[in-house]
Amino acid sequence: MMTDATTPPSLSIALLGEAVLRQPVRQLTLPSDEARILSEQMLQLMQARSGVGIAAPQVHHSLALMIIASRPNARYPHAPVMAPLVMVNPSLLNQAQASNQDWEGCLSVPGIRGLVSRPEWVEVSYQDLDGRLHQRRLEGFVARIFCHEYDHLQGLTFLDRVDNNRNLMASEVLARQMEQP
């Protein structure tokens, strides 16, 4: 398929085993048309796949760019609602000592869920697409999404955070178990 300068190329999800998921990312200088266009495409793809977050390495771009966008959907029916948040060059500044475990999935690891321990809250900094610096505290499920996507920028997947292979499960099996009273 040919594209011209006005038609953005379609993105595809990098799958577990593809080198881009393990490579270091490059920081972005903002403002950047590349970051703006890529983030729009990433958001569309993430929403089409019922994701709540996505990082640039997941779409074959080794860039320090991620989106967190919690909302209830088929994969995460109890997710809180928040507006999509594009985070460029994010940093983890501080985190809770206390953590909680919950099941995570990933667009790059289809069909598998893992029980992962994450901090209850995180303090983060990031730039928006205009290059303005922000700091904020994220809690609960939104903190979990941040940590999951931030891991992608470090060359990690949620599988690297699962402490026991017995804490891995097919998504379909987990969904059936969650439906049982």
N, C-alpha and C positions, 0 to 999 in steps of 0.2 A: 504494500500500500504506500503510495506516495503522499507526502504532505508538503504544503507550501509554508511560507513563513508565518501565516496567520492561523494555521491549523496545528495545535499542539500535538505532538506524538502521544499515542496512548501509552500508559504505564502498565507494567506487569509486576506482579509480586515475586520477589526473590524468595526461593524456597530453601529450606534447611539443606546445607551442603554446598550452596553457592558461595564462592569466595567473598563476595561483597558483604555478606553478613558478618564476616570476621575481620574485615579490614579497618584500619583507622580512618576516621572521618576528617575532613578539612573544614576549618572555620570559614565562615562567610563574611565578606565585607559588605555592609549594608549602606544605603538601600541597594537592592539587586533585583533586576527583572527576572533573573534566573530563579531566585528564591520565591518571588511572588508567583510566577507561573507554575513552578513545581509544587508549591504549597496548595494552590488551587486544584491541581490535578490529583495530588495526594488525598486531599479532603474528599473529592468526588469518589475516588477509588475506595477509600476507607468506608465511606457511608454505603456504597454499593455492596460491600462485603460484610456489612454489619459489624464493623470494628468500632472501637472506642478510642483508638490511638493508632498512630503510624509514624514511622521514622524513615528518613530518606534512604538509608541502606536497604530497606525493605522494597524499594522501587528502583534498585540498582544505581543509586547515587550515594557516593561516600561523602556526604555533607552533614554538617552539624545542624540539622533541621528536623523538627518533629512536631506533631500535632497531637494534642489531647482533646477529646471531644466526648465526654461521658453523656450517655443518654440510653434509656431503655431500648433494647432491640431483641431480636431473636436469640442472639448469643449471650446477652447480658440483660435479662428482663428486669432486674432490680437496680440497675445502674442509676445514679442520680443524674439530673439534667443540668448541663452546663453548656454555654456557648463554646464552639470550637476555639481553641487557643493555639495559635502558631507560635512556636518557640524556636528561635534561632540562637545558635551558640549557647545552649543552656549549660548551667553549672549546678551541681548539688552542693549547697552551702552547709547544711546541717540536717540532721535527722533524729527522730525519736530513738531512744534506747529500746523502748517497747515496740514489739512487732506483732503482727497477726498473720495467720496462714489463711490462704484462700486459693481457689482453683483459678488458674490462668490458662488462656489459650493464645494463639498467635496466628496472624494471617500467613506468616512464613512457615508455620508448622501446622498445616491443616490436619484436622481430625484428632488431635492429641490435646489433652489437658493435663496440667501438672499442679500439684499442691506446692505453693511457693510462699515463703515467709518474707514479708516486706515491712518496713517501718510504718508506724501508725500515722506519722506526719513527716513532711520534708519541707525545708526552706530552700528555695531555688532562686536563681537569677537567670535571665534570658533577655534577648533583644526581640522586639517586635519587627515586623517587616520594614518599618521606617528607620530602624536602627536605635530606637529608644530603649534604654535599659530598664528592666523591671525586676523587682524582688517580690516574692510572695510565698506564703505558707499554704501548702496543699495538705489535705487530710483525707483519711479513709481511702475509699475506692479511687478517688482522683490522685492521691499520692501514689497508689499502686500503679495506676496507668503511667504516671510520670516515670517512676522507677523502671517499669518495663520498657518504655520507649527509650529512656536514657541509656539503659543497658545496650540497646541496639547501637547507639553511638559509640559504645565502648567495645564493640565486637562480640557482645554476649547475647544469648537468647535465654528465655525463661528456663529452658532445659538445664542451663548451667547453674541455676538457682535451686533446682529440685534436689533435696538432700538424700532421697532414697528412690530408687527406680520403682518401688512398689507404690509410690505416690504419683505415678503416671497412669492415665486412663484414656481410653477412646472417648471422644466427645459425646458420641451417641450413647455409650454406656452411662457416663456421668449424667447426661440429661434424663435418662430413664430413672436412675437412682434418685435424682432430685425431685422427680414427680411423685415418688412413693411417699405415703404419709409416715 
